Amino acid sequence: MAFKPNYNLQRAERNRQQQAKREAKQREREAAVARRKAEQQDAPAEPPQPDEPAAS
């Protein structure tokens, strides 16, 4: 005879998987934010000056 299904255990396992997926996605977002902030800090504060003056 087969075991009686344990729905609470199955539900808890699904919830753990969902939580792990959410945490992984959040870590990816935080890494992307950190990369953007690092790029922004490395970029010059002033816009680059054009090489040639504008012809008027």
C-alpha positions in Angstrom: 0.0 0.0 0.0 1.2 3.5 -0.8 1.9 6.2 1.7 -0.7 8.7 2.5 0.3 12.0 0.9 1.6 14.7 3.3 0.2 17.9 1.8 1.7 20.1 4.5 5.2 18.8 3.8 4.7 19.2 0.0 3.4 22.7 0.5 6.3 23.6 2.8 8.7 22.3 0.1 7.0 24.4 -2.6 7.2 27.5 -0.3 10.9 26.9 0.3 11.6 26.6 -3.4 9.6 29.8 -4.1 11.5 31.7 -1.3 14.8 30.5 -2.7 13.9 31.7 -6.1 12.8 35.1 -4.8 16.0 35.5 -2.8 18.1 34.6 -5.9 16.3 37.1 -8.0 16.8 39.7 -5.3 20.5 39.0 -5.1 20.7 39.4 -8.9 18.9 42.8 -8.7 21.2 44.0 -5.9 24.3 42.9 -7.9 23.0 44.8 -10.9 22.4 47.9 -8.8 26.0 47.6 -7.4 27.4 47.3 -10.9 25.4 50.4 -12.1 26.6 52.4 -9.1 30.2 51.4 -9.6 30.0 52.4 -13.3 28.4 55.7 -12.3 31.2 56.5 -9.9 33.8 55.6 -12.5 32.2 57.9 -15.1 33.4 61.5 -15.1 31.1 63.9 -13.3 31.1 66.4 -16.2 29.9 65.6 -19.7 32.9 65.2 -22.1 33.9 68.2 -24.0 33.6 68.0 -27.8 36.9 67.8 -29.6 36.0 70.4 -32.2 34.3 73.7 -31.4 30.9 74.1 -32.9 30.9 76.1 -36.2 28.8 79.3 -35.8 
